Amino acid sequence: MTEAEIWLTIGILWSGVIAGYLGFLCSTRMLAILQQERYSGKAFLRWYCRKNNLLPRRLNLLALALALLTALFGLCFSFLSVPFANLVSAIPFVGLFLLYDYSERRYALKVPLKNTPRAVRLGVCHFVVIFAFTALVSWALAAIAGAIDVRVVSLLRFLPLALLPLALPFLLAFSNLIMKGYEIPHGRKFVKRATAALDGSDCVKIGITGSCGKTTVKNLVAKILSEKYRVIATPASYNTPLGIASAINANGLDCDVFIAEMGARKTGDIAELCDMVRPDYAIVTSVLPQHLETFGSVGAIAAEKGVLAARAGKGCVIGETAFGAGVSAANALVYGRDFAAEDVRLSTDGASFNLRLPSGGLRVQTALLGRHAAEDVAMAAALCFMLGMTAEEIAAGIGTIEQIPHRLQKSAGANGLVILDDSYNSNVAGAANAVETLRLFDGKKAVITPGLVELGAIEEAENEKLGASFVGLDRVILVGETLVLAVRKGYLNAGGDEDKLVVVPTLEKAAALVGQEFGEGDCVLFLNDLPDSYA
C-alpha cells in the first residue's frame, strides 16, 4: 500500500467516524419516534412515509444544501491538491449537519427520548451502521474516481455522500432490525423472570383492557381496593409484556392484589399478556373504533378484547360498548344489566350518580369530570364488589378519588382561565364527553385540538363529526396539518363561524392565542395532544 493509499484509508475511516456521529445527532428525533412506536421498524417507516410528514422534506433540503455547498467548495479550492480540496469540501458537510441538529432541537418532543438501555444499545448500533455505510461508500467512490482518473471527478468524488441524510431513516430501521437479534431473546428473559414472580405469588391478579379508559379504570380500581388491600398496579400506561415485566422486576409483588393494564395493537397481544399475568379477574372497559389501522374492524377489536374476558378465571366486568360489540363471559357483571351509573348529574366540579350494584344502590360523588367518569367509576366499583368489598367500603374509596392527569383534568391557568386538560390520546366517545363538559362552564369557551387518530378508514368521517360538535364555541383552534382539514370541513359544513376558527402550526402558538383572547372565568379544552409520531 502506497503512502497516498494509507492517508486515503485514514481519511475515509475518520470521515466514517465523523459521519457516524453527525448522522446519530440528526437521528435522535427519529430514534424517539421509533421508541414511541415500540421499536417497530414497520410502524416507524410507515410514519416516515406518511403523507404530510415534514421530516422527509427537511432531510431532502439538507441533502440538497450539502450537495451544492460540497460541490462549490470542492471546485472553488480546486487549485489545491485533490486530498486538500476534498478536506476543505468537508467543511460545509460538518457545518450543515450541525446546523440541522440545532434547528431540530428547537422543536422539543412531547415525549422526549428516554435513555433506556435498549435505546442506548440501538444508538450505538446506529452509529456503527452509519460509520460502516459511509466508509464503504467512500472506498467505492475513491476506487471509481481512481479508475476514471479525471481531476474534476477526483475533486467531487465524495459528493454522493451528500445523500446520507436521505439514508438515515432506513439505516435506523436497519440498525433496529440488527438489534432485534439481541433484544428479542433479552426481552424474553426479562419477561420470563417477571412471569415466574407472578406464578410464585399468591396475590390476586387483575387484567384491564379496552379501547379506551384502561389507565383511568386501573387507577380507580387501585384507589378503591386500597381501602382494604395492599395493591400494586402497573405505572402510567405500561401495558406491554416488557412494560409489565419492568414494573414487577423493579418493585416485586409484595401485595394482596396486582393490577396489570393490557394494551393491544394487533391480534394475539392480549393472549400473550394473559399467558404472562394469568388473571383471576378482568375488566373490559370498551370496544371502540380505535387502532382500526392494525385490527381492520371493530369485530376484530372485540374478539381481541374478549380474550381477556374468557381467560379471567374468577370473574369479569364488561363495559357497555364492549358487551354491545359481543364481548361476554359466563361469570361476568355487565354494565347496564348487573350494575350501572344511573341518574348521572354533571357539573363543573365533578359528577354525581346512583351507583347500582348487585347488592343494592347508593348515591356517590366523584371529582372526575365528564359523563364517562360515572361509567368508569361504576366498572371499578363492580370489580371491587367481586373481590368482596362492601358498598360502604367502595363508597369510601370513591370519595378519595382525585382527578387523573391529562384525563379531562381541571386546573387554573393564567389570568383566572380554567383549563380542561384532556390531552392524553383521545377517542370518539371521550372527545364527545369532553366537549359536553366544556359547555357546562360559564364564560367564553375554546377548544384546541389536532383531531383524532388511529381510526383507520373512518378517520376522516369521525374528524368531520368532531368538527361539527364544536359549533357554538367561541374559539376553535386546530393544531398542525395532519387531520385538521377534516375537522375544519366538519365544523364549517355544520354551520360553524369561520371567523371563530383558526389553524396554527404548534401547540405553543395555540396557547399564546388563547392567552391573548381569553381571561378570568373563560374555559379552554386541550383535546388530544397527539404523540410526536402524528405531529
C-alpha positions in Angstrom: 0.0 0.0 0.0 1.4 3.4 -1.0 1.7 6.4 1.3 -1.2 8.0 -0.6 -3.4 5.0 -0.1 -2.6 4.9 3.6 -3.6 8.5 4.0 -6.7 7.9 2.0 -7.7 5.0 4.2 -7.1 7.0 7.3 -9.2 9.9 5.9 -12.0 7.6 5.0 -12.1 6.0 8.4 -12.1 9.3 10.1 -14.8 10.6 7.8 -16.8 7.5 8.7 -16.4 8.3 12.4 -17.4 11.9 11.9 -20.4 11.0 9.6 -21.5 8.4 12.2 -21.5 11.0 14.9 -23.3 13.6 12.8 -25.8 11.1 11.5 -26.5 9.9 15.0 -27.1 13.5 16.2 -29.6 14.1 13.4 -31.3 10.8 14.1 -32.3 11.5 17.7 -35.8 12.7 16.8 -36.3 9.6 14.7 -35.0 7.4 17.4 -37.6 8.9 19.8 -40.3 8.2 17.3 -39.1 4.6 16.9 -39.2 4.3 20.7 -42.8 5.6 20.7 -43.7 3.0 18.1 -42.4 0.3 20.5 -39.3 -0.3 18.3 -41.5 -1.5 15.4 -39.5 -0.8 12.3 -42.5 -1.2 10.1 -44.5 1.3 12.1 -41.6 3.7 12.1 -41.2 3.6 8.3 -45.0 3.9 7.9 -44.8 7.1 9.9 -41.8 8.4 7.9 -43.6 7.8 4.6 -46.8 9.2 5.8 -48.4 12.0 3.8 -47.7 15.5 5.1 -44.8 14.3 7.3 -42.4 17.3 7.1 -39.2 15.3 8.1 -38.6 13.9 4.6 -38.8 17.4 3.2 -36.3 18.7 5.8 -33.9 15.8 5.0 -34.3 16.5 1.3 -33.4 20.1 1.8 -30.4 19.2 3.9 -29.2 16.7 1.2 -29.6 19.4 -1.5 -27.7 22.0 0.5 -24.9 19.5 1.2 -24.6 18.6 -2.4 -24.5 22.3 -3.6 -22.0 23.5 -1.0 -19.8 20.5 -1.1 -19.5 20.8 -4.9 -19.0 24.6 -4.6 -16.2 24.3 -2.1 -14.5 21.4 -4.0 -14.4 23.4 -7.2 -13.5 26.7 -5.6 -10.5 25.2 -3.9 -9.5 23.1 -6.9 -6.2 24.9 -7.1 -5.2 22.9 -4.0 -4.1 19.3 -4.3 -7.0 16.8 -4.6 -6.8 15.5 -1.0 -6.8 19.0 0.4 -9.6 20.1 -1.8 -11.6 17.1 -0.6 -10.8 18.1 3.0 -12.0 21.6 2.5 -15.2 20.5 0.8 -16.0 18.5 4.1 -16.3 21.8 6.0 -19.9 22.6 4.8 -20.7 18.9 5.3 -20.0 19.2 9.0 -21.4 22.7 9.4 -24.7 21.9 7.7 -25.2 18.8 9.8 -24.6 20.7 13.0 -27.0 23.5 11.9 -29.6 20.9 11.1 -29.2 19.3 14.5 -29.5 22.8 16.2 -32.7 23.6 14.2 -34.3 20.2 15.2 -33.5 20.8 18.9 -35.6 24.0 18.8 -38.7 21.9 18.5 -39.0 19.9 21.7 -40.6 16.5 21.5 -43.8 16.0 23.5 -42.4 12.6 24.6 -38.6 13.0 24.8 -36.3 10.1 24.0 -35.9 8.0 27.1 -32.3 6.9 27.5 -33.2 3.4 28.4 -30.6 0.6 28.0 -32.3 -0.5 24.8 -32.3 3.0 23.3 -28.6 3.3 24.2 -27.8 0.0 22.5 -29.7 0.9 19.4 -28.0 4.3 19.3 -24.5 2.7 19.4 -25.6 0.2 16.7 -26.9 3.1 14.6 -23.6 4.9 14.9 -21.7 1.8 13.8 -24.0 1.2 10.8 -23.6 4.9 9.6 -19.9 4.6 10.0 -19.7 1.3 8.1 -22.1 2.7 5.4 -20.1 5.9 5.0 -16.7 4.1 4.9 -17.8 1.5 2.4 -19.4 4.1 0.1 -16.3 6.3 0.4 -14.0 3.5 -0.6 -16.2 2.6 -3.5 -16.3 6.3 -4.7 -12.5 6.6 -4.3 -12.0 3.4 -6.4 -14.3 4.7 -9.1 -12.5 8.1 -9.2 -9.2 6.4 -9.3 -10.3 4.2 -12.3 -11.7 7.2 -14.2 -8.6 9.4 -13.3 -10.2 12.7 -14.2 -9.3 15.6 -11.9 -12.8 17.0 -11.6 -14.2 13.6 -10.8 -11.5 13.2 -8.1 -12.4 16.7 -6.7 -16.0 15.7 -6.4 -15.6 12.0 -5.6 -17.3 12.3 -2.2 -20.2 14.4 -3.5 -22.7 11.4 -3.4 -22.2 11.3 0.4 -24.4 14.4 0.4 -27.3 11.9 0.1 -26.6 10.5 3.5 -29.5 12.4 5.2 -31.9 10.6 2.9 -30.5 7.2 4.0 -30.6 7.9 7.8 -34.3 6.7 8.4 -33.6 3.5 6.5 -30.2 3.0 8.2 -32.0 3.4 11.6 -34.6 0.9 10.6 -31.8 -1.5 9.6 -30.0 -0.9 12.9 -33.2 -1.7 14.7 -33.6 -4.9 12.7 -30.0 -5.9 13.6 -30.6 -5.2 17.3 -33.7 -7.4 17.4 -31.4 -10.4 17.2 -30.3 -9.4 20.7 -33.4 -7.6 22.0 -36.0 -10.3 21.4 -34.2 -13.0 23.4 -33.1 -10.5 26.0 -36.7 -9.3 26.4 -38.0 -12.9 26.7 -35.6 -13.5 29.6 -36.8 -10.3 31.2 -40.5 -11.3 30.8 -39.8 -14.8 31.9 -38.4 -13.6 35.2 -41.5 -11.5 35.8 -43.8 -14.4 34.8 -42.0 -16.6 37.3 -42.6 -14.0 40.0 -46.3 -13.8 39.1 -46.6 -17.6 39.1 -44.9 -17.7 42.6 -47.1 -15.1 44.1 -50.5 -15.9 45.8 -51.7 -12.3 45.1 -55.0 -11.8 43.2 -54.2 -10.8 39.6 -56.4 -8.4 37.7 -56.2 -7.6 34.0 -57.7 -4.5 32.5 -58.1 -3.8 28.8 -60.3 -1.8 26.4 -60.2 0.6 23.5 -60.2 3.5 26.0 -60.3 4.1 29.7 -57.8 1.4 30.7 -55.4 3.6 32.6 -58.2 5.5 34.3 -60.1 2.4 35.4 -56.9 0.8 36.6 -56.2 3.8 38.8 -59.7 3.8 40.1 -59.7 0.1 40.9 -56.3 0.5 42.7 -57.6 3.5 44.7 -60.8 1.8 45.9 -59.2 -1.6 46.6 -56.6 0.3 48.7 -59.3 0.8 51.3 -59.0 -2.9 52.2 -56.0 -4.5 50.4 -52.3 -3.9 49.6 -52.3 -3.1 45.9 -49.7 -2.8 43.2 -50.7 -1.6 39.8 -48.5 -1.1 36.7 -47.4 2.5 36.5 -48.5 5.1 33.9 -49.6 3.4 30.7 -47.2 0.4 31.0 -49.4 -2.2 29.1 -47.0 -4.4 27.1 -45.1 -7.5 28.3 -41.9 -5.6 28.7 -43.7 -2.7 30.5 -45.4 -5.0 32.9 -42.2 -7.0 33.5 -40.2 -3.9 34.2 -42.7 -2.9 36.9 -42.6 -6.3 38.5 -38.8 -6.8 38.3 -38.2 -3.4 39.7 -40.7 -3.4 42.6 -41.6 -7.0 43.3 -45.0 -8.4 44.2 -45.4 -7.7 48.0 -49.1 -7.1 47.7 -52.6 -8.7 48.0 -53.7 -7.5 44.6 -51.7 -6.9 41.4 -53.4 -4.9 38.6 -52.0 -5.1 35.0 -53.1 -2.8 32.3 -53.2 -4.7 29.0 -52.8 -3.0 25.7 -53.3 -4.4 22.2 -52.4 -3.1 18.7 -52.8 -6.4 16.9 -54.4 -9.8 17.2 -52.6 -12.0 19.7 -51.4 -9.3 22.1 -53.9 -10.0 24.8 -53.3 -13.7 24.7 -49.6 -13.1 25.2 -50.3 -10.8 28.2 -52.7 -13.4 29.7 -50.1 -16.1 29.4 -47.9 -13.9 31.4 -50.2 -12.5 34.1 -52.8 -15.3 34.2 -55.5 -13.0 35.6 -58.1 -14.1 38.2 -60.3 -11.2 37.4 -60.7 -8.8 34.5 -62.3 -5.6 33.2 -63.0 -4.9 29.5 -63.8 -1.2 29.6 -64.9 -0.6 26.0 -64.8 -1.6 22.3 -64.5 1.4 20.0 -63.0 2.0 16.5 -59.5 2.7 18.0 -56.5 1.1 16.3 -58.6 0.2 13.3 -55.4 0.6 11.2 -54.0 -2.5 12.7 -57.1 -4.5 13.5 -59.1 -3.8 10.4 -62.6 -3.9 12.0 -64.4 -3.4 15.3 -65.3 -7.1 15.3 -61.6 -7.9 15.4 -61.1 -5.5 18.2 -63.9 -7.0 20.2 -62.6 -10.5 19.6 -59.1 -9.5 20.9 -60.5 -7.7 24.0 -62.8 -10.7 24.6 -59.8 -13.0 25.1 -59.2 -11.3 28.5 -62.8 -11.9 29.5 -62.6 -15.5 28.6 -59.2 -16.0 30.3 -60.3 -14.4 33.7 -60.9 -17.5 35.8 -62.9 -16.0 38.7 -64.9 -13.1 37.3 -65.1 -10.3 34.8 -66.6 -6.8 34.4 -67.7 -5.8 31.0 -68.4 -2.2 29.9 -71.5 -1.2 27.9 -69.8 -0.8 24.5 -67.7 -3.9 25.0 -70.8 -6.0 25.7 -72.6 -4.4 22.8 -69.8 -5.4 20.5 -70.0 -9.0 21.6 -67.6 -9.4 24.5 -69.1 -11.8 27.0 -68.2 -14.3 29.7 -70.2 -16.8 31.8 -69.1 -15.2 35.1 -69.4 -11.6 34.1 -71.0 -8.5 35.5 -72.3 -6.4 32.6 -72.8 -2.6 32.7 -76.4 -1.8 32.4 -77.6 -5.3 33.2 -75.9 -6.2 36.5 -74.6 -2.8 37.6 -74.7 0.8 36.4 -74.3 4.5 37.0 -77.8 6.0 36.9 -79.2 9.4 37.2 -75.9 11.0 36.3 -75.7 14.7 37.0 -72.7 16.6 35.7 -71.2 19.8 37.0 -68.0 21.8 36.6 -66.8 20.2 39.9 -67.4 16.5 39.0 -70.2 14.0 38.6 -72.8 12.5 41.0 -74.8 9.4 40.3 -76.7 6.5 41.7 -74.3 3.5 41.8 -76.3 0.3 41.3 -74.5 -2.9 42.3 -75.9 -6.4 42.6 -76.1 -5.9 46.4 -78.1 -2.6 46.1 -77.5 1.0 45.3 -76.2 4.2 46.8 -75.6 7.8 45.7 -71.9 8.7 45.1 -70.0 11.8 44.1 -66.7 11.9 42.3 -64.3 14.7 41.4 -63.8 13.3 38.0 -65.4 15.3 35.2 -67.5 14.1 32.3 -70.2 11.6 31.7 -67.8 8.8 31.0 -66.3 9.2 34.5 -69.5 7.8 36.0 -69.2 4.6 33.9 -65.5 4.3 34.7 -66.2 4.5 38.5 -69.1 2.1 38.2 -66.9 -0.5 36.4 -64.2 -0.1 39.1 -66.8 -0.5 41.8 -68.2 -3.6 40.3 -64.9 -5.3 40.3 -64.2 -4.3 43.9 -67.6 -5.8 44.7 -66.5 -9.0 43.1 -63.4 -9.0 45.3 -65.6 -8.9 48.5 -65.7 -5.2 49.3 -68.9 -3.8 50.9 -70.9 -0.9 49.4 -69.7 1.3 52.3 -66.0 0.4 51.7 -66.5 1.1 47.9 -68.2 4.4 48.6 -65.3 5.4 51.0 -62.8 4.5 48.2 -64.7 6.6 45.6 -64.6 9.5 48.0 -60.8 9.5 47.9 -60.5 9.6 44.1 -58.7 12.6 42.7 -58.6 13.9 39.2 -56.3 11.9 36.9 -53.6 13.9 35.0 -54.4 14.6 31.3 -57.8 12.8 31.5 -60.2 15.8 31.5 -58.3 17.3 34.4 -59.4 20.8 35.5 -56.8 23.3 36.6 -56.4 27.0 36.9 -54.4 28.8 34.2 -53.0 32.3 34.0 -55.4 35.3 34.4 -58.1 33.1 36.0 -58.5 31.0 32.9 -60.0 27.5 33.5 -58.1 24.7 31.7 -59.6 21.3 30.8 -56.6 19.0 30.0 -57.9 16.1 28.0 -54.6 15.8 26.2 -54.0 12.1 26.6 -54.7 10.5 23.2 -58.5 10.8 22.9 -61.1 8.6 21.2 -64.5 9.2 19.6 -66.6 8.8 22.8 -64.2 10.5 25.1 -64.0 13.6 22.8 -67.8 13.9 22.8 -67.8 13.7 26.6 -65.1 16.3 26.8 -66.9 18.8 24.6 -70.1 18.2 26.6 -68.2 19.0 29.8 -66.7 22.2 28.2 -70.2 23.5 27.5 -71.0 23.3 31.2 -68.7 26.2 32.0 -69.6 29.9 32.1 -67.7 32.5 30.2 -66.1 32.1 26.7 -65.2 28.6 25.7 -62.4 27.4 23.4 -61.2 24.1 22.1 -57.6 23.3 21.0 -57.2 20.0 19.1 -55.2 18.3 16.3 -58.0 15.8 15.7 -58.4 12.1 16.3 -56.1 9.3 15.1 -55.8 5.6 14.7 -59.3 5.3 13.3 -58.4 3.7 10.0 -60.9 4.1 7.2 -63.3 6.1 9.3 -60.8 8.6 10.5 -61.8 11.4 8.1 -65.6 10.9 8.8 -65.1 10.9 12.6 -63.0 14.0 12.5 -65.7 15.7 10.5 -68.2 14.8 13.2 -65.7 16.1 15.8 -65.6 19.4 14.0 -69.4 19.6 13.8 -69.5 19.2 17.6 -67.6 22.5 18.0 -70.3 24.6 16.5 -71.3 27.3 19.1 -68.0 27.5 20.8 -66.3 30.9 21.0 -63.0 29.8 19.5 -61.9 26.6 17.6 -58.1 26.3 17.3 -56.8 23.4 15.1 -53.2 22.4 15.6 -50.9 21.1 12.8 -51.8 19.8 9.4 -52.3 16.0 9.9 -56.1 15.8 10.4 -57.3 19.4 10.7 -58.7 19.6 7.2 -61.4 17.1 8.0 -62.2 18.8 11.4 -62.4 22.2 9.7 -64.6 20.8 7.0 -67.0 19.2 9.5 -67.2 22.4 11.5 -67.9 24.7 8.6 -70.4 22.2 7.0 -72.3 22.1 10.3 -72.7 25.9 10.3 -69.7 26.9 12.2 -68.5 30.5 12.1 -65.3 30.7 10.0 -64.2 33.8 11.9 -64.0 31.7 15.1 -61.8 29.1 13.6 -58.0 29.3 13.2 -55.3 26.8 12.2 -51.9 27.1 13.9 -48.7 25.0 13.4 -47.9 24.3 17.0 -49.5 23.9 20.4 -47.4 26.8 21.7 -49.0 29.1 19.1 -52.4 27.9 20.1 -51.7 28.5 23.8 -50.4 32.0 23.0 -53.6 32.8 21.1 -55.7 31.7 24.0 -53.6 33.8 26.3 -54.4 36.9 24.2 -58.1 36.4 23.8 -59.3 34.7 27.0 -59.2 35.6 30.6 -60.9 35.1 34.0 -63.8 32.8 34.0 -63.3 31.6 30.5 -62.5 27.9 29.7 -60.3 26.2 27.2 -60.3 22.5 26.4 -57.0 20.8 25.3 -58.4 17.8 23.4 -55.9 15.1 22.3 -52.3 16.3 22.2 -51.1 13.9 19.5 -47.9 11.9 20.1 -44.9 13.0 18.0 -45.5 10.2 15.5 -48.6 12.1 14.4 -47.3 15.6 14.7 
